[in-house]
């Protein structure tokens, strides 16, 4: 493993079809990269042919979003479905962050770019494990319920556009998580499920960093290429995200992540 480049590590995570293998590799490779960076060792970034789609387990069954069963989240069954849905998002996020590393390795970035996305992948791996624990406590597991693939579908439109990928994944899709998670936490608080509340608060606090990584590197590229970030963001979201952004927005957490209101409010119209 010591001879692997970072992009080869990323490709191995993306190519792992079994969930347990994907989690193990993501955890192992993120620790390897971050440990070596801390002690001043260098791992070559390298270049690989990135797969168009990550390998997936046989379960869950993937349905079009409109065919997903409707759940009442005030019920125990509904809360299990909600945890399953968030676990699916986190597993997708693991692949998306490693994909960011592997797919755009031909673009010259400081090493801190890779530090950020490896850290994000490490966090998402932990988040998936926390949610799996909550599902297991309810006699369920990831794959027991259907899921949809709209998050990855949106991302694949930007396979050849690093600015588009940064705009759509961290700055739109993950920023949406900042908007909806507080009410999710309140739902579990009302149900008296304190461990779920604790774990969701961990996830919520760390997702702020992931959105901030997106805005940081989006602004870095805009500055390097002489682009105005705000209209560039608007143009890319309108090109790649085939829906309007929906308020209410968590303006406090968005601002903490480097997303000012003039980035997203015009996209509600």
N, C-alpha and C positions, 0 to 999 in steps of 0.2 A: 504493500500500500504506500510505502514511503516514496516510491518512484512515480506515483500517479500525479498528474497535473491537477490543478483545481477544476478545470473544465472536464477532465476525465472523471473526477469524483462526481461532478454535477450530472454528467451523462449517466453514470451508474445509478444515481438516485432516480433519475427520470425513467430509466429502463427497468426498474424494479416493479414487477406487477403485484406481488404480494404486499399487503400493507405492512406486515411485520418487518419484511426486508427493507422496504422504503424507509420506515421509521429508524431502523437500526443503522442503515447507511447514512441517513441524514444526520443523525446524532453523532455517529463516529467521525464523519468527514468534517462537520462543523467544528467539533472539538479539536481535530487535528490541525485545521487551518488556523484557528484562533490561538491555540497553544504555540504553534510555530511562530506566528506573528508576534506574540508576546515576548518570546525569548530571542527574537531577531533572526530566526531562520526564514529562509525564503522558499516557498513552494512555487514552482513555475505556473503561470496562468494557463498557458497552452491554448490550443484550438482544437475543437472537435466538430463533427457534423451533428448538429443538434436535432433530435427527433422532432417531427412536427407535433406529435402528441405524446404525453407521458403514458407509460404502461399503467394499466389499471387492473384492479382485482375483478373477479367475476361478479361480485356483489359490492355495492348496491346496484339494483337495476336503475338505469338512467332513463328518465322520462322527460318529455318536453315540459317546460315550466307550467304550462296551462293544464297539464294532465296530473300534476302533483295533487295528492289528496289534501283536502282542506282539514285543518285541525283547529280545535278550540284550545288555546294555550293555557286556559285556566284549569284544565283537567290534567290528571297525571299522564294520560296517554299523549296529550298535546305537548306537555313539557318534555317528555321523552323524544317526541318528534322534533321539537325545537333543538334539543341538545344534539340529536343526530344530524340535523341540518347544519348546525355550526361546526360539528366535527368534519362534515364533508367540505365545508369552506376551508377549514384549516388544512386538510389534506391537500386540497387544490393549491393552497397558498405555499405549502412546502415545495410542490413542483414548480410553481410560478417563480419563486425566488431562485431556485437552482437553475431554472430555465433562463432567467435574467443573466446569470453568470455564464452559462454555456453559449447562449444564442448570440450575445453581443460582444464576444471576446475580441473581435476584430477592431473594436473601437477603443482608442487609447484613453484609459482612465487611471487616476491615481489608485494605489493599492487600497486606499480607504473605501473606494467604491465596493470592492469585493468584501472588505470587512463588514460593511453595512449589510449586504445581502446575505452573507453567510450568517451573520447575527440574526437577521430576520428569519432565515430558514431554521436556525436553532430554536428560536422562540416558537415558531409555528409547530415544530416537532413536539415541543413541550406542551403546547396548547392542545394538540391532538391527543396526547397521552392523558392529560387532565380530563378532557371530555370523554375519552374512552373509559376512564375510571368511573365517571359519573354514570355512563350508560350501563356499565357492568353492575354497578350497585342497584340498578333498576331491572336486573335480569334481561338486559338488552346488550347490543354490541353494534359497532359500526358495520353497516352492510345489511342490517336487519330490516331497514326501511328503504323505500325508493329515494332517489335524489335526482337533481337536474344538473346540467353541465353548462349553464349559461355563463358562469364566471370564466371558464376556460374558452368558451366560444367567443366571448368578447376579446380575450387576450390574443387569440390566434390571428385576429385581424391585424395585429400590430407586429407580426413576426419579423417584418423587415423594417421596422421603424422604432428605434430606441426611444425617441421623444414620445411617440404615440403610446408605447408600452408603459412608460413612466406616468403618462397622463391618465391612462385608463385603469391600470391595476392599482398602484398605491393611492393615486390622487382622486380617483372616482370610486372604485369598488371598495378598497379598504377604508377610505374616508367615510363611506356609507356605514361601515361598522361602528364608527365613532358616534354616528347619529342614533343608531338603533339599540346599541348595547345597554345604555342606561335604563331604558324601559324593560329590557330583558332582565336586568338585575332586579328591578322592582317587582317583576312578576314572580321571581323565585323567592324574594324576600317575603312577599305576601303569602306564599305557600309554606314559609318556614323552612326552606331548604338552604340552610346556612352554608353547607359545603359548596353547593352550586354557586351561591352568591360569592363566596371567597374565590373560587376558581375563575368565575367570570370577571371579577374585578382585576385579577392578575392579567387575564387576556386583554381586557380593556386598556389597562395602563401601558402594556407593551405594544399594542397596536398603534398608539400615538407615535411611537418611534418609527414604525414601518411607513406610515404616511409621511413623516418628516424626511425619511430617506428618499422617498419619491420626489418630494418638492425640492430637496437640496440638490439632487442630481439633475432634475429638470432645469432648475435655474442655472446650474453649472454649465450645462450644454447650451442653454440659450445665451448665456454670457459669452461662451467661447465662440459661438456662431453668430453673434451680433443680432440676436432675436429678442423682441420684446416678449417677456414670458406670458403676460396676461392674454393678449390676443392670440398668441401661439397656442396656449392651452385651450382657449375657446374653439379655435379652428380644429384642433386635433380631436377634441371630445365630440364635436359635431360630425366629424368625419368617421370616427370609429365606434362611438357609443350611440346606438340607434334608439335612444330614449332621452327624455328630458330628465334633469336632476330634480329630485322631489324633496321639498322641505317637509318638516322642519329640519334645520341643520344645527348641529352642535358647534356653534360658532366659537365657543371657548376652546374646545379641544382641536378644532380645525386650525384656529389661529396658532395654538401651541405647536402644531405640526407644520406651520409655514404656509397655510392656505388662507389668505385673506378673503373677505366676503366678495370682493370684485372678481375673484376667480370663478366662483360657482353660482352666485345669484343670477347673472345674465343667462345661464344655461337652463334656467327653469322655464324660460319663455319659448 
